[in-house]
Amino acid sequence: MRYNITKQSSTKFERMFYELLKELKIPFKHRWMIGGKEVDFLIGKYVIEINGHEQIGQRNHLLAELGYVPIHFQNEEIINNRNNIKNKLKEIYGFYKIS
């Protein structure tokens, strides 16, 4: 899926994450609604949230009940651990393609 992620539709860290997805050629959905909640990115059944803060467990529980796997990356990780995130994305995409 191809998306044009703009400053108006995303945060700086979401745009940085988008560049990683684009570099790895991983299809995704951006700002997708699941169970009445908007999520940052969706790759198959994996919900990726880019956070500048800790997440509420209730939201993760809802996503898990609906069959999704919530994964959170902190803003600092996007800047400082690019290679770790790329490896995690490759792992996620590998599982997604098999399912």
N, C-alpha and C positions, 0 to 999 in steps of 0.2 A: 504494500500500500504506500502511496506517495502522499505526503503531507507537506504543506508549506507552513512551517511553524514560525510565526512572527512575534515581534516584541509585544504586540497587543494580545496575542493568544497564549502567551507562555512567560515563564520566568527565565532569567539568564541561565539558571542551572538546568532547566528543562531543555533549553536550546543547546547547551553543551552536551547533554545526554543524547539529544536527537542526533547530533553530529556523530556520536559513537555508533548509534544504531545505523545511521546512513553509511558510515565507514565499513561496518560489518555486513551491510546489506540484509538486515533483519527487518522483515515486515512487521508493522505495528499499527495500533490505533492510538490516537492522542485525544485526551480529554473525553473519555468514553464513560457513559452512564451505566452503572451496574447497581441494581437494587436501590435505585434512587440516589446513589452517591456518584459523584464524578471522580474518576481516577485519572492519574496523569498519563500513564501509558499502559497498553494492553498488548501482550505478546502471547497469543493462544490463551491459555488459562492462567497466565502469570500476570499479575497486576503489579506494575512498577510505580512506586511513589517516590518522588524527589522531595525530600523534606528539609526544611530549615529548623525543624523542631521534632520532638518525640511524638509518635502517633498514639492515638487512643486504641486500646485493645479491642473495644467493642466494634469498631469499624473492621479490624482484621478478622474478628470472629464472624461478622456478617459475610464478608467476602469468602471466607473458608466454608461457611455453610452453603453458599451458592456454588461451590466447586472451584473457586479460584485460589491461587497461591499468592498471598501478598508478600512483596519484597520491597524493602525500603533502602534507599540510599540517601545519606545525609549530604547537604551541600558541600561540605568539606571533602567528602570522598570523591565527588565529581571533579574537584580541582586537584587533589593530592594523590589519588589512587586510580588514575585512569586505566592502567594495565590490569589491576585487580577487577575493576568493573567490566572491562572488555572480556576477561576470562569468564566472569560470572555470566555475562550475556551470551557467550558462546555455549556455555553449559545449559542455560535456560533454553536457548533456541534449539539445541540438540534434542532436549526432552520434548519440546513443542513439536518438532518435525516428526518425531517417532509416534506421538499420540494420535 
